[in-house]
Amino acid sequence: MFIRKVPGRQRPTVRKKIENVSSDGLPVGPELPIGRIGKTQALYAGEDEDRLGVFSHAHGCRGSPKSPDAALGARAALMHLLGARAAPMPTSNGRRAGPNPLHSIDGENTSKHSGLHKEESTFWLATDFLLNIYLAECNNQLRLIKTMADMAILRAKKYQIKSVEHREDLTRINTKDMGNMQYKLDKLVADRIYFQEVLEETYLELALYRCFSVLTSCNKEVEEQDLYRICLAEEEGKNKLFDAALNSEIIGRYITNWQCARTEQHTQTINDTESGPSTAISYFRNRGDQEQRVHSEIDLLVNVFINETLAKVESWMNKYDTDMEAIDLKITIMKNKYQDEVAKRKSMEDDLAHHADQMTLWNKFKDDRERARLYRKKMTESAIIVQAWWRGLLVRLELGPFRPKKKAPTRPDDKKGKKK
């Protein structure tokens, strides 16, 4: 079951000043926020796992920091530290203290053991860090299940795929699937990390400041969350009670309306069942009366039609006889006219044939006359052309009548006299 987070309520953190500087690099002066395991490890064991490796090699640990050999080595180193802590440790003035100086610290001799504060913090840090590694390595099944559940997130981180980060964890919860194993694993991991961080902060505060205000605040926060859950459960119960009353009223109103609807439905069903036969009876009674009335009217109309038809037949027979006599007379007249027209047509055909023969002879005569005229015209024109050519030839050659006349011979004396 997932618990709703209290809005605006966060896990308290401890911010106190560290007074002294230890020989292994503890920070001095600025405020130290204690609320994350990474910061705690950076404070006590360095910013990475190099110091764990140095610590493990110093005490006989083998293998990587997260391997089973490292866990066994860390356990051996822890036992070695615990054995070393059983011996008296030197104080700031060179004297030997008891086996466990933390148990002998009271309000009067706090300043006496101020020199042991640095060594005690280092001891508690190493113990806490090695126990975390050892316990984390022991729960392999839980780690495997969590890794398989977070396979999509791990794959996205491996291939550097950007994903939308949810500030509120409740946005990723599907209320319709509350029994999902993923949600249970997430809650188990969150509770384990929270419990681990509370223990680490409590250990750190006890080692540094000889108080456990972090534990008190966390306990108060848990009590407030329980109280908030109780109030939330009461509010939900009231809401459910109000919803149940409202639903009961709605259901009662629905049942009343449903009963009225069922009554109307039954009444309508009965009416529908009885209305069919009565309607059919009245329909067929009216239909029989209508058929009888139609039959009588049709019989009357048929008799009237038969009488009118017989009268028309008689009148048409009389008219037929009269018309036949008139038609026979017209036929006789038309036969005589036809014979006259036939005889006239034959005489006209003979006249037309004779006229056609006369026209044929006349056309032939005109054609012969035209050919003779054209022949005479052609011969005349040809003779004129030949005569003109012959006359031109005589003129050019000075023949025939166009021959030049000979001149009479002249005397020489006549020529001289003329010259004078």
Secondary structure, DSSP 8 states (H G I E B T S, - for coil): ------TT-----EEEE-----TT----SSEEEE--HHHHHHHHH-SSSHHHHHHHHHTT--S-TTSHHHHHHHHHHHHHHHHHHHS--B-TTS-B--S-GGGG--SSSTGGGGGGHHHHHHHHHHHHHHHHHHHHHH-HHHHHHHHHHTHHHHHHHHTT------SSGGGG--TT-TT-HHHHHHHHHHHHHHHHHHHHHHHHHHHHHS--HHHHHHHHHHHHHHHHHHHHHHHHHHHHHHHHHHHHHHHHHHHHHHHHHHHHHHHHHHHHHHHHHHHHHHHHHHHHHHHHHHHHHHHHHHHHHHHHHHHHHHHHHHHHHHHHHHHHHHHHHHHHHHHHHHHHHHHHHHHHHHHHHHHHHHHHHHHHHHHHHHHHHHHHHHHHHHHHHHHHHHHHHT-GGG---------HHHHHHHH-
